[in-house]
């Protein structure tokens, strides 16, 4: 559930192919640029067992990308969010307090302002930008405001069937500032709990030389905090009307200053999937070592196979989890599904959680083409009895 579901390969291809239609002058580059946008609305409810709060957000996303001129492009994206009916007060009660960390933050932000340069099969981008998803770095669009980064990213596809990625990021725009406003770009790790004061960098290689097999290796460094590496092998095949897949992942965390439960550790995950026509399902299992708490990523991507639709794994020491997902594609525009997961760990107090999520989406055609709706409902059952549930409904029109 992201604002843009673009693969790394798609990002690179888009950056390379547009150079074939480059503008002759700088004026033409700006005149021939493309404008895109999205009218957005959402309704979230959250019940923590003691009280139930809801919030309505409305806003707009506007983007512009110039035509290519001598290999260069300029891009910008503006996001806004408003919650006019939220009650209570930040730090006190009501929806404003319940959603202050991710949904209640009125205002506007220039989330993208970058200069892109393409040469051969290499695309470099400098400035504020949305990141395509990689296991350890991504821009999240699961809430109303999509997160963004500031720094340098480079993509290269010179090697056959291989995508190379490198990034250095020194600022991170979260969703809200926690005090009632939209988030700004910050480099203080205490404020954004992501990019540290000295920044973070990552390198990745993705290879698809063997038909059906995708190999991914990525390394990340949150400078002066921790390093993390991620390995994944995923095979997808098809026989007649059946599809099937097997995948394995392994990730390790090394802390610069280990302390308490934050000791060097690792986790692994296994996943098997099966599809028949419009029906598909998968089962997954994951486990964190007993040595300490693992990091999920550099920028909260939650790559573990057993993650649910809304709630995520905790990556706590000794955590074990499994997940079962079943979904059905009603037609080319509509999809429904459900996912059950369980996670358990013991860091002094034993914890066991059952998580059930139901989700669906529909994209309109004809006169309403560009209009999409999606909904997710999730319940979390704790062995302590303090159950929670959340509903997310989104309606967006892209133009």
C-alpha positions in Angstrom: 0.0 0.0 0.0 2.3 2.7 -1.2 1.8 5.9 -3.1 4.0 4.6 -6.0 4.6 0.9 -6.5 7.6 1.1 -8.8 10.4 -1.4 -9.0 14.1 -0.5 -9.2 14.1 -1.7 -12.7 11.2 0.5 -13.7 12.8 3.6 -12.1 16.1 3.0 -14.0 14.3 2.3 -17.3 12.2 5.5 -16.9 15.4 7.5 -16.3 17.2 6.1 -19.3 14.5 5.9 -22.0 13.3 9.5 -21.7 16.7 10.7 -22.8 15.9 9.6 -26.3 13.4 12.4 -26.5 15.6 15.1 -25.0 14.7 18.8 -25.4 16.9 21.0 -27.7 16.9 24.0 -25.3 16.5 24.6 -21.6 13.3 26.5 -22.3 11.9 23.4 -24.1 13.0 21.2 -21.3 10.7 23.1 -18.9 7.9 23.6 -21.4 7.8 19.9 -22.3 7.8 18.8 -18.6 5.1 16.6 -17.2 2.7 17.4 -14.4 1.0 14.7 -12.3 -1.1 14.8 -9.2 -3.4 13.0 -6.8 -6.4 14.2 -4.9 -6.4 12.2 -1.6 -8.7 11.3 1.3 -8.6 8.8 4.0 -10.4 7.6 7.1 -8.6 5.8 9.9 -10.0 4.4 13.2 -7.8 3.1 16.0 -9.1 1.2 19.1 -6.4 0.6 21.7 -8.7 -1.3 24.1 -9.3 1.7 26.3 -10.7 4.2 23.7 -11.5 4.5 20.0 -10.5 7.5 17.9 -10.9 8.3 14.3 -9.5 10.8 11.8 -10.3 12.1 8.3 -7.5 13.4 6.2 -7.8 15.3 2.9 -5.0 16.7 0.7 -3.3 16.9 -2.6 -0.1 15.7 -4.2 1.3 17.6 -7.2 4.4 16.6 -9.1 6.5 18.0 -12.0 9.4 16.5 -13.9 11.1 18.5 -16.7 12.1 17.0 -20.0 15.7 15.9 -20.4 18.3 18.5 -21.4 21.9 17.4 -21.9 21.1 14.4 -19.6 19.7 16.5 -16.8 16.1 16.6 -15.4 14.6 18.6 -12.6 11.8 17.1 -10.4 9.6 18.4 -7.6 6.7 17.0 -5.6 4.5 18.9 -3.2 2.3 17.1 -0.5 -0.4 18.5 1.7 -2.5 17.1 4.5 -5.4 18.5 6.6 -7.5 16.9 9.3 -10.3 19.5 9.9 -12.5 17.3 12.1 -9.9 15.8 14.4 -10.9 16.4 18.1 -8.9 16.7 21.3 -5.4 18.2 21.6 -1.9 16.9 21.0 -0.4 15.6 24.2 -3.8 15.4 25.9 -6.5 13.3 24.3 -8.7 12.7 21.2 -7.7 12.0 17.6 -5.1 14.7 17.6 -3.2 12.9 20.3 -3.8 9.3 19.1 -2.7 10.1 15.6 0.0 12.7 16.2 2.8 10.4 15.2 1.6 9.5 11.8 -1.7 11.0 10.6 -2.4 14.3 12.5 -0.1 16.8 11.0 -1.7 19.6 9.0 0.3 21.6 6.4 2.2 21.2 3.2 5.7 20.1 2.4 8.0 20.2 -0.7 8.9 16.5 -0.4 10.8 16.2 -3.7 13.2 18.7 -5.2 16.0 16.9 -7.1 18.3 17.2 -10.0 18.7 14.0 -12.0 21.4 13.1 -14.5 21.4 10.1 -16.9 24.5 8.8 -18.7 24.4 5.5 -20.5 22.8 3.0 -18.1 23.4 5.1 -15.0 20.9 7.4 -13.3 22.0 9.7 -10.5 19.7 11.8 -8.4 20.6 14.5 -5.9 18.3 16.3 -3.4 14.9 15.6 -1.8 13.4 12.4 -3.3 11.1 9.5 -2.9 13.0 6.2 -2.9 11.9 3.1 -4.8 11.6 0.2 -2.5 14.7 -1.8 -1.6 14.9 -4.2 1.4 16.8 -1.7 3.6 15.6 1.7 2.2 12.3 3.0 0.9 9.8 5.8 1.0 6.7 4.6 2.8 3.2 5.5 1.5 1.2 3.5 4.0 -0.1 6.7 5.7 -1.5 9.9 4.3 1.9 11.6 3.8 4.6 9.6 2.0 8.0 9.7 3.6 10.9 11.2 1.7 14.7 11.4 1.9 17.4 13.9 1.1 20.7 12.8 -0.3 22.2 11.1 -3.4 21.1 7.9 -5.1 22.6 6.1 -8.1 21.2 3.3 -10.2 23.1 1.3 -12.8 22.2 -1.5 -15.2 25.4 -2.0 -17.2 25.8 -5.6 -16.1 23.4 -8.0 -17.8 20.2 -8.8 -15.8 21.7 -6.8 -12.9 20.6 -3.6 -11.1 23.2 -1.9 -8.9 22.1 0.7 -6.3 24.0 3.1 -4.0 22.7 5.9 -1.7 23.9 8.3 0.9 21.1 10.0 2.8 21.5 12.7 5.4 17.9 13.8 6.1 14.5 12.1 6.4 11.0 13.5 6.2 8.6 11.5 8.3 4.9 11.9 8.2 4.2 14.3 11.0 6.2 16.3 13.5 4.4 15.0 16.5 3.1 18.4 17.5 0.3 18.9 15.0 2.2 19.8 11.8 3.4 18.0 8.8 7.0 16.7 9.1 10.0 18.7 8.0 13.3 17.3 6.8 15.5 16.5 9.9 18.9 15.0 10.5 18.5 14.5 14.3 18.1 10.7 14.9 16.2 11.3 18.1 13.6 13.2 16.3 13.1 11.0 13.2 14.3 7.6 14.5 15.7 6.9 11.1 18.7 8.7 9.5 21.3 9.5 12.1 23.0 12.8 12.7 25.9 11.7 10.4 23.6 10.2 7.8 23.3 6.7 6.4 24.4 4.9 3.2 23.6 1.7 1.5 24.7 -0.4 -1.5 22.7 -3.1 -3.2 22.9 -5.6 -6.1 20.0 -7.4 -7.6 20.5 -10.1 -10.2 18.0 -12.0 -12.4 20.5 -14.0 -14.7 18.8 -17.3 -13.9 15.2 -17.4 -15.3 12.7 -17.1 -12.4 15.4 -16.5 -9.8 16.0 -13.1 -8.2 19.1 -12.7 -6.0 19.4 -9.6 -3.8 22.2 -8.5 -1.5 22.2 -5.2 0.3 24.4 -3.5 2.9 23.5 -0.5 5.0 25.3 1.7 7.6 23.5 4.0 10.0 26.7 5.9 10.8 27.9 5.6 14.4 24.8 3.5 15.3 24.7 0.1 13.5 25.4 -1.7 10.2 23.0 -4.2 8.6 23.2 -6.6 5.7 20.4 -8.4 3.9 20.4 -11.4 1.6 17.4 -12.8 -0.3 16.9 -15.6 -2.9 13.4 -15.8 -4.5 12.3 -18.2 -7.2 9.0 -17.8 -9.1 7.8 -20.4 -11.6 4.7 -21.2 -13.7 3.1 -24.4 -14.9 0.0 -24.1 -17.0 -2.5 -22.2 -14.8 -0.4 -22.6 -11.7 2.2 -20.3 -10.2 4.5 -21.1 -7.4 7.4 -19.6 -5.5 10.0 -20.2 -2.9 12.0 -17.5 -1.1 14.6 -17.3 1.7 16.0 -14.2 3.5 18.7 -13.6 6.0 19.7 -10.4 7.7 22.3 -9.5 10.3 22.7 -6.4 12.6 26.0 -5.3 14.1 25.8 -2.4 16.7 28.6 0.1 17.0 28.1 0.2 20.8 26.2 -2.9 21.9 24.2 -2.6 25.1 21.4 -4.5 26.9 19.2 -6.4 24.4 20.9 -4.5 21.5 23.6 -7.1 20.8 24.8 -8.2 17.4 22.2 -10.6 16.0 20.4 -11.8 12.9 17.1 -13.2 11.6 16.0 -15.4 8.8 12.7 -16.0 7.0 11.2 -18.6 4.6 8.3 -18.2 2.3 6.4 -20.5 -0.1 3.7 -19.3 -2.4 1.1 -20.9 -4.7 -1.4 -19.5 -7.2 -4.1 -20.9 -9.4 -5.7 -18.5 -11.8 -7.0 -15.5 -9.8 -6.4 -17.2 -6.5 -3.0 -17.1 -4.6 -1.7 -17.8 -1.2 1.6 -18.0 0.7 2.9 -19.2 4.1 5.9 -17.7 5.8 8.1 -18.3 8.9 10.7 -16.1 10.5 12.9 -16.2 13.6 15.3 -13.7 15.3 18.3 -15.1 17.1 18.5 -15.2 20.9 21.5 -12.9 20.9 19.6 -9.5 20.7 17.1 -7.3 19.0 17.6 -7.0 15.2 17.1 -3.9 13.1 14.6 -4.2 10.3 16.4 -1.8 8.0 18.0 1.6 7.7 14.6 3.3 7.1 11.7 1.3 8.5 11.0 -0.9 5.5 9.8 -4.0 7.5 11.2 -6.5 5.0 10.6 -9.7 7.0 8.3 -12.2 5.3 5.9 -12.5 8.2 5.0 -8.8 8.4 1.3 -8.1 8.3 -0.7 -5.4 6.5 -0.7 -2.8 9.3 1.1 -4.3 12.3 4.7 -5.3 11.8 7.1 -7.7 13.5 9.1 -6.3 16.4 12.4 -7.9 15.5 12.9 -8.6 19.2 15.4 -11.1 20.6 14.1 -14.7 20.2 11.1 -13.7 18.2 9.4 -16.4 16.2 6.6 -15.7 13.7 4.5 -17.2 11.0 2.0 -15.8 8.5 -0.6 -17.2 6.1 -2.0 -15.0 3.3 -4.9 -15.8 1.0 -6.1 -13.4 -1.7 -8.3 -13.4 -4.8 -8.3 -11.2 -7.8 -11.9 -10.7 -8.7 -11.1 -9.0 -12.0 -8.4 -6.8 -13.4 -9.5 -3.9 -11.1 -10.6 -5.6 -7.8 -8.8 -7.7 -5.2 -9.6 -9.0 -1.8 -7.6 -10.9 0.7 -6.8 -11.9 4.3 -3.7 -12.5 6.3 -3.2 -14.2 9.7 0.1 -14.0 11.5 1.4 -14.9 15.0 4.5 -13.7 16.7 5.9 -14.6 20.1 9.1 -13.6 22.0 10.4 -13.4 25.6 12.6 -10.5 26.7 11.8 -10.9 30.4 8.0 -11.1 29.8 6.5 -13.6 27.4 4.5 -12.1 24.6 2.2 -13.9 22.2 0.1 -12.0 19.5 -2.4 -13.1 16.9 -2.9 -10.7 14.1 -5.7 -10.9 11.5 -6.0 -8.5 8.6 -8.6 -8.2 5.8 -7.9 -6.0 2.8 -9.4 -5.1 -0.5 -8.9 -2.6 -3.4 -10.8 -1.4 -6.5 -9.6 0.7 -9.4 -12.3 2.3 -11.5 -12.5 2.4 -15.3 -14.2 4.5 -17.9 -15.3 8.0 -16.8 -13.8 7.4 -13.3 -10.5 6.1 -14.5 -7.8 7.2 -12.1 -10.0 6.8 -9.0 -9.0 4.1 -6.6 -10.3 2.9 -3.2 -8.7 0.5 -0.7 -9.5 -0.7 2.8 -7.7 -2.7 5.4 -9.0 -3.9 8.8 -6.8 -5.5 11.3 -7.2 -6.9 14.8 -4.4 -7.7 17.2 -5.1 -10.2 20.0 -2.6 -10.1 22.9 -2.3 -13.0 25.4 -2.6 -10.3 28.1 -6.1 -9.5 26.8 -5.5 -5.9 25.7 -6.7 -6.4 22.2 -6.6 -3.6 19.6 -8.0 -3.0 16.1 -7.6 -0.5 13.3 -9.5 0.3 10.1 -7.9 2.2 7.2 -9.9 3.4 4.2 -8.3 5.4 1.4 -9.9 7.0 -1.7 -7.5 8.7 -4.2 -7.9 10.2 -7.7 -4.7 10.3 -9.8 -4.4 12.6 -12.8 
